[in-house]
C-alpha cells in the first residue's frame, strides 16, 4: 500500500546527501515529488516510485486540514 505524503513533511532517506544530511522536506507532490535538503537547501525532483523506495521513515508529518 503506498504511503501518503503531504507538503511540509520531513522524511529521512536511506542514503545521505553529499552534504551529509539524510533529512528532506517535501515541497511538491504529484507524479513527481520535489524535496529540499535540510542540510544545504538543495532541491531535487524525483519520480514518485523512486522516492517511495528511497524513504526510510517519516520524521515529522504535517496535518493539512
Buried (B, 14 or more C-beta within 10 A) or exposed (E): EEEEBEEEBBBBBEEEBEEEBBBBBBBEBEEEBBBBBBBEEBEEEBEBEEBEEBBEEBBEEEEEE
